[in-house]
Amino acid sequence: MKELIIVKSGENPEIEKIWMEKAQAKMARFHPNRLREWVNGRVALTIAFKNMMIDIGPTDEFLGYHQIKGHEDFHFSISHTGNWAGALLVKGKENPGLDIEGKTRVVDEKVLERFSHPGDHNIEALLLWSVKEAAYKTLPKVIQEKIWLQSIQVGAGTFSGEGFHGSWKKCEHPDLMIVEAFR
């Protein structure tokens, strides 16, 4: 069971208002753009859970970055870029990772050199970046703290590293590069 939700700022004003109240109280010193991104990610997650017939909100306790207390049979990943955000929610033991990027984003050659692995599949730079970001998000924090993006090797629909492997797929969207990953 899987739910992918992509939202744009202003599309869900009632849900945005509820989450913005928490954001302003919890993160008052943050830049307004950061607050909007945080809120949009939670709006997408709220809608994803609602589609699974579960109501969540600002009073729910998040367990790390991938679960909500009381709903541990679900795992999620959140991503945002500009006015867009997404949430990927799965029921079961799979660990999802999501990355969204604007299709017009350009990945600088020097940045590409820093995150590329010699064995990476030959794909365009923005897709490679998104796959690595999504793959990284599937990993537990203890592994994330020990690796760099260049240690993740991207294959055709797969990724791997020392002690882990998974799969990825690109999702179609007119404005965004969207990659789902699962481990």
Buried (B, 14 or more C-beta within 10 A) or exposed (E): EBBBBBBBBEEBEEBBEBBBEBBEEEEEEBEEEEBBBBBBBBBBBBBBBBEBEBEBEBEBEEEEEBBBEEBEEBBBBBBBBBBBBBBBBBEEEBBBBBBBBBEEBEBEEEEEEEBBBEEBBEBEBBBBBBBBBBBBBBBEEEBEEEBEBBBBBBBEEBBBBEEBEBBBEBBEEEBBBBBBBBB
